[in-house]
Amino acid sequence: MPSCAIPMPPILLIDMEIGKHSSNIVSLGAYYDDEHSFEGQSIHELVQLWMKTSPKYISGHNFIQHDKTYLEQSTFNALMHRLRIIDTLYYFSMQLFPNFSTALKTLTYRFENVVS
């Protein structure tokens, strides 16, 4: 039977959790494929993962307004500018609520982090 697998584009998926009362990274996770991923707090590990995989895209939920602002202050900033960003918050929100497209562009999202 032929394979129906669709090849995954070179996307590095990232998720960050920031301390509630600080700007410290509490948790950082990144996934490229089953052999290239990590979970921890180290920007250095994120840079190493990027160097091993050479992704063309970086993606995350609310990436532009959250994760990107913290990564811009790190050594990952120079690498991030080489990548195209896919923010799933905007994309999926537009798919779920197409009638609110104008409102979604101007919404400010506030996250109450349970981590102190």
Protein Blocks (a to p, Z undefined) as FASTA:
>chain_A
ZZfbdcddddddddddddfkbcbdfbdcddfblmlccddjbfklmmmmmmmnopabdcde
hklmmmmmmmmmmmklmmmmmpccddfklmmmmmmmmmlmmmmmmpccddddfbZZ
